[in-house]
């Protein structure tokens, strides 16, 4: 069986790493196309420059390709036709309009430019246009327009050359260049089963919408399934709940260093506990040094004899604020930031988190990874950070799960840290329930990668032949007959 994965960017490989390795273990072949053109001199220079600040740039996919004979990677061509460019403009408008939908947690995102021209931005500000865009009917009508257009000849040619059995597009929701729809549309016209895939838990509330429905849409959990259905009009019958495959690394890891070795690596003493401050994306908050400084000072005041060290883990794409940071009671690791995207970097990340007494942060995906290590997670919810928390759709999942220990200010966080170090873990039951429901809803002992692989395998012609007609709804995409010779 041959799986084609189409990604927006080379670094998105980390979200599919475990799935690719599972496919290899099952004897399947994977072709992975990404949108980072490494054969272009200009792009090579930009990638080299980015590697100075992002050491992980392209690392994960390179390591996997070296170790997996079943994996082939390359550039993902973009549609060349003029009508595809016009469709792209329409997609950007629909991406903007999705935030107007009733119940969307981030309506202020309609103010974002999103790649639109000034003229189109003004157009979408019209009260009449906004009234139309907020209705579910607008998205259904747009999907019919997409379906009525002929598929991209250049994308169709790529698919014919590769001849995959299944096409998986990741992410299926993306605001900048929503060409994922072109690959899904072309694949469906060729009778190739398609899989929609989310890179992260925030995609459905912050990255636009789904323009062409795939045959199967993969989400982590029931909460995201509800978002897909209610905000994006994705039929529940094509949604598959699998868990978060990339976190299989954490579920399957054990500490690989002694306490002394770990503390030496992190740059902190091994005779007292440490906590990890998990930094947020720069799109949420560009500089958190003032928060950490205040926290370190509060810990020193409240616990002068036993204040734990703060180990700061910079956000992978925002290490800048920490390059010259130096304050008593703190250390930074990794110094230049890192993104877990190889078995080795995932292990290093797991070691760092599993040795901590607890975690502190504002709004970060790292809270999900931290929860897997089963340590208390602390945050500050206040007016100071309302834009970073209250205006984001995904943070509400953390609050709804009620596993975060919430404080109103840094002083309260320092008090809670002292209680945690003394062994108090008041949110343990809620945290474990969150892990089970949000990250591994098919069972804590069931790997998400295996569920995703099963879902993909079920789409091959032999499996599809047994699907009962009543399982297909009128408004859903219908997988066409198997290609000749497949």
N, C-alpha and C positions, 0 to 999 in steps of 0.2 A: 504494500500500500504506500502511495506517495502523498504526503501532505505538503501543500504550499502555504507558507505563512507570509503574509504581507504586513510589514511594519512601517510606521511613519519614520522612525529614527533608529539608528544602530544601538543606542543605549537602552531601548525598550526590550532588548533581548532578556534582561534579568527577569522580566515578568513571565517569560515563557521557557526559561532555562529548564525547569524541572519537567515540563511537558515534553520538550524535545528529547531529554534524556530518557524519559519513560517510553517514548516512541522508539528510540534506539533499542532499548531493552526488549521491546516487543518485536523487533525485527523489521520495523518500518523505515522508510526513507523520508527525510525532511528537506525541503528546499525553502530557504528563508531569504526573502528580498526586503531590503530596508531602504529608506529614503536618504541615506548619507552617501553621496557619490565619491567614493574613495579613489576612483581612477581619474578624477579631474584635478589638475595641478592646483587650481585655486582652492578647491575644497580640501585637498591634502594639506595645504598651508594653514587653512583655518582649523582643521582638525588638530594639526600639530600644535598650534597656538592654544587651543582649548585644553590639550593634554597638560599644558603647564599649570593650569588651574584645576582641571578635572582629570586626575591620574587614571581614572577608570574609563576614559573615553574609548569605546570600542573594545575594551579588554575582555569582557565576558564572552562576546561572540567569537573572538579570536581564540580564546582558550577552548571553547566548546568545539570549534571547527578542527582544532588540532587533535582533540581527543576522541571525536566521534566520526567514524568513517561514513556514517549514514547522513551526515549533515553537509549541505552545500549552501553557501551564502552568496549574495550579490546585490546589485543595485536594483531598486524598484522603479521602473520607468513611469513617468507621468503621462497622462493623456495629452496628445498633441493637437487634437482637432479643435477648431474654433467653437463648435457648439458645446464642447465640454467646458470651455472657459466660461461660457454664459451660464451653464449649469452651476459652475462653481460659485458664481455670484449669487445665484438663487439659494444655494446651500448656506452661504454666509448670512443671508437674510433670515433664513429659517433657524439657523443657530442662534441668532440674536433674538428672534421671536419666541423661542422656547422658554426663555426666562419670564415671559409674560403669562405663561400658563397658570391657571388657578392652582394654588397650593405650592408653587415653586418657591423654595426657601431663599433664593437669591435673585429677586426681581431687579435689583440695582445693576446686575450685570448687563442689562440692555443698554447701558450707557457706554459700554466698552466698544472700541472701534472694530475689533474683530476682522481686520483686513478689508473692510469696506471703504469705498471712496467717500469723500465728503458729501457728494450728491446723494449717494445711497443711504448714508447715515441720516441725512435730513429726511429722506423719504420714509425711513423706518420710524421717525419721530412723529409722523402724522397720526393724529388720534384715530382716524379711520383705519389706517394700516395696522396700528397697534391693536385695535379692536378685532381685526380679522386674524392677526397672527396669534392672538392668545387663545383662539378656539381650536380644539382638537381637529375640527374639520379642515383647517388650513394645512396641517401636516399630512393628513390623509390625501388631500388634493395634490399636495406637492409630490408625494410618493407616486401618485398616478402619472404626474408629469414626468418624473424620473423614469418610470416604467415605459412610457410611450416613446421616449427618446431612444435612438439607436445606440448601442454600446460603443465604447471607444475601440476603433480598429487597432490602435497600437497596443492597448491592454489585451484585447482579444488575441492578438498575435503572440503576446507573451504567454498567455495561458495555453494556447495551442502548442507552442514550442515545449513547454514544461510538461503538459498533459498530467496534471495532478488528479488524484481521486477526490480530494477535498481541498477547499480553499478556506483558510482561517485569516481573518483580517483583524489586526490589533494596532491601536484600539479602533473600534467601530465608531467611536464618538471622538471627534477631534476638531478644534476650532480653526486652526490656521490654514491647512490645506486639506479640506475634507474629500480627498480623492479615494478614500476607502470605498466610497459608494460606487466608483467606477469599476473596481475589481469585483465587488459583489454582483453588480449588474451584469458585467460581462460573463462572469462564471455561471450565473443562473441561465443566461441565454445559451450557454454551451452545455447546459445540463449537469454542471459540476456542483455538488452540494457545497453550501457555504456555512461558515460559522462566524458569528459576531462575538467579539471578545473585549472585555474591559481591562485596561492596564491597572487601574486603581479604583479605590472606593469612592473617589470624588468625581469620577468622569461624568456620571449621569446628572450631576448638579452644577458642573462648572465648565464643561467642554463642548456644549452644543447639543446636537441631537443625531438620531439615526435616520439617514435619508433614504436608504434602500434596505428593506428588511431582509436579513439573511434567513436561511432555513432553520437555524438554531442560534439562539442568543444566550451566551454563557455569562452567568453572574455568580458572585461569591455566595450570596445568602438571600433569604426571603425579604429582608429590608430593601436590598438593591433590586430584587425582582419587582417589588411594589413600585419603586421609583421608575423602573423601566416601563411598567404597565401604565402607571398613572400620569407620569410626566412626558413620556415619549410614545404613548399609544402602541407599545409593542405587545402583541397578543400573548397572553399568559401561556398558551399551549406551546409556543416555540421557545419559551424561556427554560433554561436548564440551570439548576442550582448545584454548584460543584465544590464550593470552598475556595480558598485562596492558594493556588498552586505554588507560588513563589515562596510562601511561608512553610512549605514542606521542609525546606532546609532547616528551619528552627525546630520544628517538631521532631526531626530525626537527629538532632545534634546533641552532643554531650560535651562538657568542658574538656579542653585538651591541654590546659596549662595548670600548674599548681598555683596556689594563691600568691606565693612569692614571685613566681614567674610572671603572672598576670599583672600584679601591681608594678613590677619593674617595667614591663612593657608600657603600661599606662602612665607611668611617671608619678606614682603616689605611694606613700608608705604602706607596708603590709600589716601594720599593727593597729590600724583603725579602719572603720568601714568607709566606703565611698558611695556616692550617689551619682547618677548620670543625668546631666541636663541635655535633653534631646531638642536640638534646634529645629526651627520651622523653616519652610521655604521662604526665599526672599520675596516671592510674590505676596506673602502674607505679612512678614515683618523682616526688614532688611538688616537690622542690627539689634541683637538681644544682649549685647555686652552689659548694658546698664541693668538688665534684669538679673543676670548672674552675679554681678558685683554686689547688688543689694542683697541677694540671697546669701552670698558668702559672708558678708558683714553681719547679717542677721543670725546666721548659724554660729559665728564666732562670739557674738554677744550672748546668745541664749545658751550655748553649750561650750563654754570656754575650755573645758577640760577634755571634751570628747567630740568636738565638731567634726563631722565626716567631711572628707575631701569631696569637692565637686569635680567630676570628670566631664568635660564638655565635649559632646560629639557634634561637630559642625554639620549643618545640612550639606549633602554632597555637592550641590552647585552654589553654595554660598559660604565658602571657608574664609573669605576675605576679612571680615571683622575680627577673626580670631588669630590672624597671622602674627600680630605683635601684642596680643593680649597677655597681660601678666598681672595677676592679683593673688594675694595670699589666700591659701585654702582652695586653689583651683589648679587644674591642669587641663590641657587640650589634647584629645586623641580621637581620631588621627589628626595630626597637626594641620594637614592640608585638606582634610575632608576625604571621604571615600564613599563609594556606593557598592554595597555588597552585590557582586554580579558573577562571582566564581565560587567554586566550593571552598577555596582557601579564604576568600574575603568574607564569605558568609560565616565561616568558622571563627574568624577573628572578631567579627561583629557579635556573634553569639557569646563568645568568651567575655567580651566587655560587658554585655548586658547581664549575663547570668551571674557575674560576680558582684553586682551592685545590690545595695540594700533596698533602693527604690529608684524611681525615675521622676523627673520634673520636666515639664514642657508646657507650651501654650496650645498649639494646634499642629500636630505633626503625625504623619503616617507611622513614624517610629513608635507611637503608642501601641499600635497593633502588634508590632514585633516584640515590644516590651511585655505586652500582656501574655504572650506565649511563654515567656520565661517565668511567669507567675510571681512577679514582684509588684508591690504597690506602685500605682501611677498617680502622681500629684499634678495639679494644675491650678492656675489662678484665673478666676472668672470675675472680671471687673469692667467698669466703663473704659479703663485704659486700653483694654485689649478687645473691646467689642467688635471692631472692624475685622480683627483676625479670627474671631470665633463666631460671634452672633450673626455675621453677614455671610458665613459660609454654610453651605448645605450639609457638608459631611460631618462637621463637628457635632451636629445634633445627634448623630448616631452614638457618639461617645457619651453624651449627656443622657440620652434615653437608656443606654445600657447601665448607667449608674455605677460604673466600676471605677471612675476617677474620684480621687479624694480632692474635693474642690475647696479652695481657700479664696478669700477676698483680697489678700495682699501677700507680699513676700514674708512679712512677719509671721502670719498664720502658717505659711508653708514651712518655715523653719521649725515652728512648734510641732507640726505634724511629722516632719522628718525625725525629730527627736523621739516621738512615740513609736515610729516605725523601727528605728534602730533598737528600741527597747523590746521589739517583738510584736507590737500591735499591728494587726492587718485586718482592719474592719471591713474592707471591701473584697475580701478573698472570694467569697461565694459569687458575688456579682461578676467579678473579673473572669472567673472560670466559666460562668454561664455565657459571658460575652465571647470568649474564645470558642466555645462549642457552637453557639448560634451564629456568630458573625464570620468566623474564620474556618471552621470545620463542621458545617451543619449536617454533613452526611455521616458524622461520627468522628470523635476525636482520634480514634485509631485508624480511620480511613483517610489515606492520602488524597489530597485534592487533585494531584497530577493524574492519579489512576482514574478518578471520576471523569476528568476532562478527556483523557485518552479513550475511555469507554464511550463517551459521548460522540467523539469524532469517529471512532470505528463503527458506531451504529449508523452512520450516514453512508457507508459504502453500499453499492447497489444491492448486494445480497441481503443486507439488513433492512434496507428500505423497502424491499419487496414485500415484507411482512407487515408493514404499517397499514392499519385499517383505514378505509376512506373517511370514516367519521372523525378521525383524528386531525383532519385538515379543515381549517375554517376558511370561508370565502375570502376574507381580507388578508389571509396569510400568503406568504410566498409558497409556491408549489414547486418542489424539486422536479425538474423535467426528467424525462426518460434517460436512462443511462446512455452515455456516449457509445457510439459504435466501436466495438473492440475493447471496451473497458471491462 
